[in-house]
Amino acid sequence: VEAGPDYPDFDTAPYDIRDNSALGFLEHDWGFVARAGDAEVPLLRGRVVGGSSAVNATNALRPLESDFDRWVTLGLEEWGWDDCLKAFIELESDGAPGPWHGSNGRVPIRRYETSELQPFQGAFVHAALRAGHQWVSDLNGPGAIGVGPTPMNRDRNTRMTAARTHLDARVRARPNLRIRPGAEVDRLHVQRGRVHAVSLVGGEMIEGDVFVLCAGSVGSPLILLRSGIGDSDLSAVGVEQVADAAGVGRHLREHPAAMVVFEADSAEMRGMFPVAQTMLTASSGLSDDALIDLHVIPLTIAPDQFALMVSPVRPLATGSVTLRSASVEAHPSIDLALFGHEHDLAVGLRGIEIARSLARDAAFDGLLGAELAPGVGDDHVALTRAIREAPSLYYHACGTCSMGPADSPDAVVDPFGRVRSVEGLWVIDASIFPDIPSTPTNLATMMVASRCAGALSDLI
Ligand SMILES: Cc1cc2nc3c(=O)[nH]c(=O)nc-3n(C[C@H](O)[C@H](O)[C@H](O)COP(=O)(O)OP(=O)(O)OC[C@H]3O[C@@H](n4cnc5c(N)ncnc54)[C@H](O)[C@@H]3O)c2cc1C
């Protein structure tokens, strides 16, 4: 049951779904606006079969072993690295060598050859190497840290969306599968502690024994809250609480980002595409529990603008998703808390220093002009004001229905997505991550989903 449209024939899907350089700003978005301090930012979320995987940048990094070590430390020993690695290997089809890669999975992973790099991307690699960063041909390899081609779930320049990789013609022909596009879920109905139906906008009810909510880090908490599954404050917006689940909508995690934008030689932009090809992973030296806490990504963002996007990928700030009203039409209140923690800000400022020094390298001579943003000097007070006034994000929201052990008061779901406070309901999407990985979240979501789905099918 999906609010957006379905495109079973990918070749005739609209351009913004097919082209992996078209980043979700177009037709298939929910139009959410989030708060980040005093600023407001669009929080893009895909509204189409395939979800945000159908509008995203196809960066296919896996979380690091240390990310899952943190999940285990939170009491989730089911999510140790060995089990997760096995599931990643099953998921992917990657030509890169190494026993940590699979070659028969549904998701193809590709990297650009050096000879295919745009002048700006090639210059970025040269600058990073000269600054002492290591060349890494496989950023998903164990211990990889440095600059290299971004692993991407793409086929040439087309996006390998989750719908394209997982809902192929054979799957769609299964007699027990019916896909309902254009059907927006209003809420779930609970009777005697068990979910027995879901109602759609327009009033249609669908009854069932088992419900799996996969509406993402904004949609899943909203549906739970509208259904009365949340904390006791729900009555303030006219919703009767039917199950106590205090963690719903809390612990929203996101990777903040700052854009260092330069004028660029449009003749060298080569029509702007592809927008992204390479990236740098680095350490700011400021995080205790993560070696890699910074990503720097070179992007062509306009016909004459080039940006180095800097993201502190081990952020500590937490935000929230709450209801403004019980009505499905009301937009939620979303607080992203971007750069809301001093640590995230300090790592971000260090990232801007790194980005600026890379941009000064001779490799960019003749390609880059003046800095357009943040456009202030190195003074931390001015820089802080500039990035807090115009924060950006990497679009990896997670954690709003987080999993946890039975004794964790805020755990909405058990280690495989079963909602703790009602029967017959699972949440399986990025909202159940107990902590944000230090990487983009798409592959992680698919891996978590495949393991939770396996556990669920063993049960029913
Ligand atoms: C612009 C953008 C760029 C990104 N770039 C990358 C990247 O390069 N690499 C990466 O790894 N990750 C990236 N991500 C993140 C990644 O795509 C997400 O983490 C992942 O898709 C999350 O999957 P999900 O299943 O949790 O939610 P989603 O993919 O958001 O799916 C939720 C689905 O539920 C539907 N839905 C929600 N509410 C309702 C309702 N009430 N009724 C019916 N249907 C509903 C939505 O329409 C949507 O189809 C990006 C995300 C965005 C938005």
Ligand as a Chemical Component Dictionary entry (heavy atoms), coordinates in Angstrom:
data_LIG
# 
_chem_comp.id                   LIG 
_chem_comp.type                 NON-POLYMER 
_chem_comp.pdbx_formal_charge   0 
_chem_comp.three_letter_code    LIG 
# 
loop_
_chem_comp_atom.comp_id 
_chem_comp_atom.atom_id 
_chem_comp_atom.alt_atom_id 
_chem_comp_atom.type_symbol 
_chem_comp_atom.charge 
_chem_comp_atom.model_Cartn_x 
_chem_comp_atom.model_Cartn_y 
_chem_comp_atom.model_Cartn_z 
_chem_comp_atom.pdbx_ordinal 
LIG C1  C1  C 0 17.108 13.115 -1.766 1  
LIG C2  C2  C 0 17.646 11.904 -1.067 2  
LIG C3  C3  C 0 18.933 11.464 -1.364 3  
LIG C4  C4  C 0 19.439 10.334 -0.720 4  
LIG N1  N1  N 0 20.652 9.846  -1.126 5  
LIG C5  C5  C 0 21.076 8.661  -0.638 6  
LIG C6  C6  C 0 22.234 8.036  -1.167 7  
LIG O1  O1  O 0 22.851 8.517  -2.115 8  
LIG N2  N2  N 0 22.633 6.858  -0.618 9  
LIG C7  C7  C 0 21.968 6.293  0.423  10 
LIG O2  O2  O 0 22.417 5.244  0.899  11 
LIG N3  N3  N 0 20.858 6.845  0.925  12 
LIG C8  C8  C 0 20.374 7.989  0.390  13 
LIG N4  N4  N 0 19.199 8.511  0.836  14 
LIG C9  C9  C 0 18.503 7.819  1.946  15 
LIG C10 C10 C 0 17.815 6.526  1.535  16 
LIG O3  O3  O 0 17.193 6.652  0.277  17 
LIG C11 C11 C 0 16.821 6.177  2.640  18 
LIG O4  O4  O 0 17.536 5.972  3.842  19 
LIG C12 C12 C 0 16.006 4.927  2.373  20 
LIG O5  O5  O 0 15.346 4.996  1.137  21 
LIG C13 C13 C 0 15.009 4.777  3.512  22 
LIG O6  O6  O 0 14.118 3.750  3.231  23 
LIG P1  P1  P 0 12.789 3.598  4.065  24 
LIG O7  O7  O 0 12.158 2.349  3.585  25 
LIG O8  O8  O 0 13.069 3.775  5.499  26 
LIG O9  O9  O 0 11.862 4.857  3.676  27 
LIG P2  P2  P 0 11.442 5.421  2.277  28 
LIG O10 O10 O 0 12.384 4.953  1.230  29 
LIG O11 O11 O 0 11.284 6.892  2.445  30 
LIG O12 O12 O 0 10.030 4.735  1.959  31 
LIG C14 C14 C 0 8.857  5.055  2.623  32 
LIG C15 C15 C 0 7.700  4.808  1.675  33 
LIG O13 O13 O 0 6.486  4.862  2.393  34 
LIG C16 C16 C 0 5.558  5.651  1.680  35 
LIG N5  N5  N 0 4.645  6.248  2.654  36 
LIG C17 C17 C 0 4.948  7.086  3.673  37 
LIG N6  N6  N 0 3.832  7.410  4.360  38 
LIG C18 C18 C 0 2.805  6.752  3.760  39 
LIG C19 C19 C 0 1.407  6.700  3.999  40 
LIG N7  N7  N 0 0.837  7.376  4.990  41 
LIG N8  N8  N 0 0.649  5.922  3.176  42 
LIG C20 C20 C 0 1.199  5.221  2.155  43 
LIG N9  N9  N 0 2.531  5.257  1.866  44 
LIG C21 C21 C 0 3.309  6.013  2.670  45 
LIG C22 C22 C 0 6.407  6.690  0.963  46 
LIG O14 O14 O 0 5.709  7.267  -0.124 47 
LIG C23 C23 C 0 7.591  5.855  0.554  48 
LIG O15 O15 O 0 7.382  5.209  -0.667 49 
LIG C24 C24 C 0 18.660 9.643  0.243  50 
LIG C25 C25 C 0 17.363 10.083 0.538  51 
LIG C26 C26 C 0 16.855 11.195 -0.113 52 
LIG C27 C27 C 0 15.451 11.640 0.199  53 
# 
loop_
_chem_comp_bond.comp_id 
_chem_comp_bond.atom_id_1 
_chem_comp_bond.atom_id_2 
_chem_comp_bond.value_order 
_chem_comp_bond.pdbx_ordinal 
LIG C1  C2  SING 1  
LIG C2  C3  SING 2  
LIG C2  C26 DOUB 3  
LIG C3  C4  DOUB 4  
LIG C4  N1  SING 5  
LIG C4  C24 SING 6  
LIG N1  C5  DOUB 7  
LIG C5  C6  SING 8  
LIG C5  C8  SING 9  
LIG C6  O1  DOUB 10 
LIG C6  N2  SING 11 
LIG N2  C7  SING 12 
LIG C7  O2  DOUB 13 
LIG C7  N3  SING 14 
LIG N3  C8  DOUB 15 
LIG C8  N4  SING 16 
LIG N4  C9  SING 17 
LIG N4  C24 SING 18 
LIG C9  C10 SING 19 
LIG C10 O3  SING 20 
LIG C10 C11 SING 21 
LIG C11 O4  SING 22 
LIG C11 C12 SING 23 
LIG C12 O5  SING 24 
LIG C12 C13 SING 25 
LIG C13 O6  SING 26 
LIG O6  P1  SING 27 
LIG P1  O7  DOUB 28 
LIG P1  O8  SING 29 
LIG P1  O9  SING 30 
LIG O9  P2  SING 31 
LIG P2  O10 DOUB 32 
LIG P2  O11 SING 33 
LIG P2  O12 SING 34 
LIG O12 C14 SING 35 
LIG C14 C15 SING 36 
LIG C15 O13 SING 37 
LIG C15 C23 SING 38 
LIG O13 C16 SING 39 
LIG C16 N5  SING 40 
LIG C16 C22 SING 41 
LIG N5  C17 SING 42 
LIG N5  C21 SING 43 
LIG C17 N6  DOUB 44 
LIG N6  C18 SING 45 
LIG C18 C19 SING 46 
LIG C18 C21 DOUB 47 
LIG C19 N7  SING 48 
LIG C19 N8  DOUB 49 
LIG N8  C20 SING 50 
LIG C20 N9  DOUB 51 
LIG N9  C21 SING 52 
LIG C22 O14 SING 53 
LIG C22 C23 SING 54 
LIG C23 O15 SING 55 
LIG C24 C25 DOUB 56 
LIG C25 C26 SING 57 
LIG C26 C27 SING 58 
# 
